[in-house]
Amino acid sequence: MSKKKEKKPQKKPGSERKPEGILGFERPILEMENKIQELKTLAQSTHLNLNGEVTALEERLRKVTSQVYDRLTPWERVNVARHPDRPVTSDYISKMLDDFVELHGDRLFADDPAIVTGFASLEGRRFLLVAHRKGKTVKERLVCNFGCAHPEGYRKAIEKMRLAEKLNMPIVTLINTPGAYPGIGAEERGQARAIAYNIREMFGLKVPILALVIGEGGSGGALGIGIGDRVGILQYAYYSVISPEGCAAILWKSGDKAPEAAEALKLTAPDLVDLGIVDDVVEEPLGGAHRDPALTISSVKKWILTHLDRLSTIPPEELLEGRYRKFRNMGEVQAGGAAEVGG
């Protein structure tokens, strides 16, 4: 007997976007995008000329998107930095670089997939790329510990940086991690020492170093590859001593206070520029990097090329002195109110 084929429910026009990839504050944007898609689908199926309506809605969409993103809270910016469609290291390697040869292992324990290192080529410039690797699929993210590196990852990074120094090759780091891996095994293998060692050694490397936060910049896990002559951050990325959730758990014993923690941590790009933590903010497309990864990658490419050329003219001794002064001058200590002793 032949079985009747069940009819599959038809998808409504514009409903293809997965709701899990939409942030709460983006729902007005999504509704307008779906309406535009519906009009385009209707125009194709009926041959009606709806260009005027579509153009008007697209202009309205740009205004709404601009208004939404101009009013983002620090916590909402954190969620943009974590968006699943945001370009990650693998996207920059495959779509920005002309050539890339990966280098593996820390020559001591293992090859940590959460940090990728390798020789890169970009429009005739050769440099060493060191970056956090998060992965794009669930399987890849599990393998990479969601970008949380082990001590062997940081040891791999500094070993390859020393090699770059021997070859007189500049270094570019892409930072995207919620923090170093906090497991018992990582602590047993010297996680804190590995990060501290990297920070100290990077101050002495006699080649130009560029560091760019492309997503999350969490704690020492970020700083372990974050010492540079020029430090930049993407417009909706964040850079902080601790994640908002971690801060909330310590101060309020509740993850529900993460939005308040994000506000207090001053972790957004504008805050970091005001505090002198970063030098440049690389502008993202309207609505964030996840809405136009290609344009974001192009902006990052321009930033890297610009500063590689500028730093290449500075003598090594000046590089080292400037790098030291840059980080030494971060933060201020306010003295006052101390009672006089004696009398």
C-alpha positions as CSV (number, residue, x, y, z in Angstrom):
1,M,0.0,0.0,0.0
2,S,1.3,3.4,-0.8
3,K,1.5,5.9,2.0
4,K,0.2,9.4,1.6
5,K,2.9,12.0,1.9
6,E,2.4,14.3,4.8
7,K,2.4,17.9,3.9
8,K,5.2,19.9,5.4
9,P,4.1,23.2,7.0
10,Q,5.1,26.1,4.9
11,K,7.4,28.7,6.3
12,K,6.2,32.2,6.4
13,P,8.3,34.7,4.4
14,G,11.0,36.2,6.5
15,S,10.8,33.5,9.2
16,E,14.1,31.8,8.2
17,R,16.2,33.6,10.9
18,K,16.7,31.5,14.0
19,P,15.3,33.2,17.1
20,E,18.2,32.0,19.2
21,G,20.5,34.3,17.3
22,I,18.4,37.3,18.0
23,L,19.1,39.4,21.1
24,G,16.1,40.7,23.1
25,F,16.6,44.4,22.2
26,E,16.9,43.4,18.5
27,R,13.3,42.3,18.2
28,P,12.0,45.6,16.6
29,I,14.8,45.3,14.1
30,L,13.9,41.7,13.3
31,E,10.2,42.6,12.8
32,M,11.1,45.2,10.3
33,E,13.5,42.9,8.5
34,N,10.8,40.2,8.3
35,K,8.4,42.8,6.9
36,I,10.9,43.9,4.2
37,Q,11.5,40.2,3.3
38,E,7.7,39.6,3.0
39,L,7.3,42.6,0.6
40,K,10.2,41.3,-1.5
41,T,8.8,37.8,-1.6
42,L,5.3,39.2,-2.5
43,A,6.9,41.4,-5.3
44,Q,8.6,38.3,-6.8
45,S,5.5,36.1,-6.7
46,T,3.0,38.7,-8.0
47,H,5.3,40.8,-10.2
48,L,4.1,43.9,-8.3
49,N,6.3,46.9,-8.2
50,L,6.9,47.5,-4.5
51,N,10.3,49.2,-4.7
52,G,9.0,52.4,-3.1
53,E,7.6,50.6,-0.1
54,V,10.7,48.5,0.3
55,T,13.0,51.5,0.0
56,A,11.0,53.4,2.6
57,L,11.1,50.5,5.0
58,E,14.8,49.9,4.6
59,E,15.4,53.6,5.4
60,R,13.2,53.2,8.5
61,L,15.1,50.0,9.4
62,R,18.5,51.9,9.3
63,K,17.1,54.6,11.6
64,V,15.6,52.1,14.1
65,T,18.8,50.0,14.1
66,S,20.9,53.2,14.8
67,Q,18.5,54.2,17.6
68,V,18.6,50.8,19.2
69,Y,22.4,50.5,19.1
70,D,23.0,54.1,20.2
71,R,21.2,53.2,23.5
72,L,22.8,49.9,24.3
73,T,23.6,49.3,28.0
74,P,27.0,47.8,28.9
75,W,25.3,44.4,29.5
76,E,23.6,44.5,26.1
77,R,27.0,45.3,24.6
78,V,28.4,42.2,26.3
79,N,25.7,40.1,24.7
80,V,26.5,41.6,21.3
81,A,30.2,40.6,21.8
82,R,29.0,37.1,22.4
83,H,26.6,36.9,19.5
84,P,26.9,33.4,17.8
85,D,27.1,35.0,14.3
86,R,29.9,37.4,15.2
87,P,33.1,36.7,13.2
88,V,35.7,34.7,15.1
89,T,39.4,33.9,14.5
90,S,38.7,31.2,11.9
91,D,36.8,33.8,9.8
92,Y,39.6,36.3,9.9
93,I,42.1,33.6,8.9
94,S,40.1,32.3,6.0
95,K,38.6,35.6,4.7
96,M,41.3,38.2,5.6
97,L,44.7,36.6,5.3
98,D,46.4,35.8,2.0
99,D,48.3,32.9,3.5
100,F,48.5,31.2,6.9
101,V,50.8,28.4,8.1
102,E,49.7,27.1,11.6
103,L,52.3,26.3,14.2
104,H,51.5,23.7,16.9
105,G,52.5,22.7,20.4
106,D,54.2,24.2,23.5
107,R,57.2,21.9,23.4
108,L,56.3,20.7,26.8
109,F,52.9,19.2,27.3
110,A,50.3,19.5,24.5
111,D,48.8,21.6,21.6
112,D,46.0,23.7,23.1
113,P,43.3,24.3,20.4
114,A,41.9,27.3,22.3
115,I,44.9,29.4,21.0
116,V,46.0,29.3,17.4
117,T,49.5,30.5,16.3
118,G,51.0,30.7,12.8
119,F,52.8,32.7,10.2
120,A,50.4,35.0,8.2
121,S,50.7,37.0,5.1
122,L,48.5,40.1,4.3
123,E,49.1,42.2,1.3
124,G,52.8,41.6,1.3
125,R,53.3,42.0,5.1
126,R,54.4,38.9,7.0
127,F,53.6,38.5,10.7
128,L,52.9,36.0,13.4
129,L,49.3,35.7,14.3
130,V,48.4,34.6,17.8
131,A,44.7,34.4,18.6
132,H,42.0,32.8,20.8
133,R,40.0,30.2,18.9
134,K,36.4,29.8,20.0
135,G,35.0,27.7,17.1
136,K,31.8,28.2,15.2
137,T,29.9,24.9,15.7
138,V,29.0,23.3,19.0
139,K,31.5,20.6,18.4
140,E,34.3,23.0,17.6
141,R,33.5,25.1,20.7
142,L,33.6,22.1,22.9
143,V,37.0,21.2,21.5
144,C,38.3,24.7,22.0
145,N,36.8,25.1,25.5
146,F,34.8,28.0,24.2
147,G,38.1,30.0,23.8
148,C,39.3,29.3,27.4
149,A,43.0,28.5,27.1
150,H,45.0,26.1,29.2
151,P,48.6,26.9,30.4
152,E,50.0,25.0,27.3
153,G,48.1,27.5,25.1
154,Y,49.9,30.4,26.7
155,R,53.2,28.6,26.6
156,K,52.6,27.9,22.9
157,A,51.9,31.6,22.3
158,I,55.1,32.8,23.9
159,E,57.3,30.2,22.2
160,K,56.0,31.3,18.8
161,M,56.4,34.9,19.7
162,R,60.1,34.3,20.5
163,L,60.4,32.6,17.1
164,A,58.9,35.7,15.5
165,E,61.4,37.9,17.3
166,K,64.3,35.8,16.0
167,L,62.9,36.2,12.5
168,N,62.4,40.0,13.0
169,M,58.6,39.5,12.3
170,P,55.9,41.6,13.9
171,I,53.2,40.0,16.0
172,V,49.4,40.4,15.8
173,T,47.1,39.1,18.5
174,L,43.3,38.7,18.3
175,I,41.7,38.5,21.7
176,N,38.3,36.7,22.2
177,T,38.0,34.8,25.4
178,P,35.7,34.9,28.5
179,G,38.8,34.0,30.5
180,A,41.5,31.4,31.0
181,Y,40.3,27.8,31.6
182,P,39.6,27.6,35.4
183,G,39.8,23.8,35.8
184,I,41.9,21.8,38.3
185,G,44.1,20.4,35.6
186,A,44.9,23.9,34.3
187,E,45.8,25.1,37.8
188,E,48.0,22.0,38.5
189,R,49.9,22.8,35.3
190,G,50.6,26.4,36.4
191,Q,47.8,28.6,34.8
192,A,48.6,31.8,36.7
193,R,52.3,31.5,36.2
194,A,51.9,30.9,32.5
195,I,49.9,34.0,32.1
196,A,52.1,36.1,34.3
197,Y,55.2,34.8,32.4
198,N,53.7,35.8,29.0
199,I,52.9,39.3,30.3
200,R,56.5,39.8,31.4
201,E,58.1,38.3,28.3
202,M,55.9,40.3,25.9
203,F,57.3,43.5,27.3
204,G,60.8,42.5,26.2
205,L,60.0,41.3,22.6
206,K,61.9,43.6,20.2
207,V,59.4,43.5,17.4
208,P,56.1,45.4,16.9
209,I,53.1,44.0,18.6
210,L,49.4,44.7,17.7
211,A,46.6,43.5,20.0
212,L,43.0,43.7,19.1
213,V,39.9,42.6,21.1
214,I,37.4,41.2,18.6
215,G,34.8,39.9,21.0
216,E,35.2,39.0,24.6
217,G,38.3,40.2,26.5
218,G,38.0,38.5,29.8
219,S,40.5,38.6,32.7
220,G,44.1,37.4,32.6
221,G,43.0,35.0,29.8
222,A,42.9,38.0,27.5
223,L,45.9,39.8,29.0
224,G,48.1,36.7,28.5
225,I,48.3,37.7,24.8
226,G,47.3,41.3,25.1
227,I,50.5,43.3,25.7
228,G,51.1,45.4,22.6
229,D,52.5,48.7,21.2
230,R,49.0,49.4,19.9
231,V,45.8,48.0,21.5
232,G,42.5,48.2,19.8
233,I,39.0,47.0,20.3
234,L,36.0,46.4,18.1
235,Q,33.1,48.8,18.8
236,Y,30.9,46.3,20.5
237,A,33.5,44.1,22.1
238,Y,34.4,44.3,25.8
239,Y,37.6,44.1,27.8
240,S,37.4,43.5,31.6
241,V,39.3,42.2,34.6
242,I,36.4,39.7,35.1
243,S,33.2,38.7,33.3
244,P,30.0,40.4,34.5
245,E,28.7,37.1,35.8
246,G,31.8,36.4,37.7
247,C,31.8,39.9,39.3
248,A,28.1,39.5,40.2
249,A,28.7,36.1,41.8
250,I,31.5,37.6,44.0
251,L,29.9,40.8,45.0
252,W,26.2,39.9,45.1
253,K,26.3,36.1,45.2
254,S,23.8,36.2,42.3
255,G,24.2,36.0,38.6
256,D,21.1,38.1,38.2
257,K,23.2,41.1,39.1
258,A,25.3,40.8,35.9
259,P,23.8,43.9,34.2
260,E,24.8,46.0,37.3
261,A,28.2,44.4,37.3
262,A,28.7,45.3,33.6
263,E,27.8,48.9,34.3
264,A,30.3,49.1,37.2
265,L,33.2,47.4,35.4
266,K,33.5,50.1,32.7
267,L,34.2,47.4,30.1
268,T,32.8,49.0,26.9
269,A,34.9,50.5,24.2
270,P,34.1,54.1,25.0
271,D,34.9,53.6,28.7
272,L,38.2,51.9,27.8
273,V,39.3,54.7,25.6
274,D,38.5,57.2,28.4
275,L,40.5,55.2,30.9
276,G,43.5,54.9,28.6
277,I,43.3,51.0,28.4
278,V,42.9,50.9,24.6
279,D,44.2,53.2,21.9
280,D,41.7,52.7,19.1
281,V,38.1,51.6,18.6
282,V,37.5,49.9,15.3
283,E,34.0,50.8,14.1
284,E,31.6,47.9,13.4
285,P,28.8,47.9,10.8
286,L,25.4,49.3,11.7
287,G,23.8,46.8,14.0
288,G,27.0,45.0,15.0
289,A,29.6,42.8,13.4
290,H,27.2,39.9,13.2
291,R,25.1,41.8,10.7
292,D,27.9,42.3,8.2
293,P,30.9,40.1,9.0
294,A,32.6,40.9,5.6
295,L,32.7,44.6,6.4
296,T,33.9,44.0,9.9
297,I,36.8,41.9,8.6
298,S,37.7,44.6,6.1
299,S,37.8,47.2,8.9
300,V,40.1,44.9,11.0
301,K,42.3,44.4,8.0
302,K,42.7,48.1,7.4
303,W,43.5,48.6,11.1
304,I,46.2,45.9,11.1
305,L,47.8,47.2,7.9
306,T,47.8,50.8,9.0
307,H,49.6,50.1,12.3
308,L,52.0,47.5,11.0
309,D,53.3,50.1,8.6
310,R,53.5,52.8,11.4
311,L,55.2,50.6,13.9
312,S,57.7,49.2,11.4
313,T,59.5,52.6,11.3
314,I,60.1,52.8,15.1
315,P,63.5,51.5,16.4
316,P,63.3,48.5,18.8
317,E,64.6,50.5,21.8
318,E,61.8,53.1,21.3
319,L,59.2,50.3,20.9
320,L,60.2,48.7,24.2
321,E,60.2,52.0,26.1
322,G,56.9,53.1,24.6
323,R,55.3,49.8,25.4
324,Y,56.5,49.9,29.0
325,R,55.3,53.5,29.5
326,K,52.0,52.8,27.9
327,F,51.0,50.1,30.4
328,R,52.9,51.7,33.4
329,N,50.7,54.8,33.0
330,M,47.4,52.9,33.1
331,G,45.4,53.7,36.2
332,E,45.7,56.5,38.8
333,V,46.2,56.5,42.5
334,Q,44.5,59.2,44.4
335,A,46.1,60.1,47.7
336,G,44.5,62.2,50.4
337,G,42.6,62.2,53.6
338,A,45.4,60.5,55.6
339,A,45.7,61.7,59.1
340,E,48.9,63.3,60.1
341,V,51.1,61.3,62.5
342,G,52.7,62.8,65.6
343,G,52.2,66.1,67.4
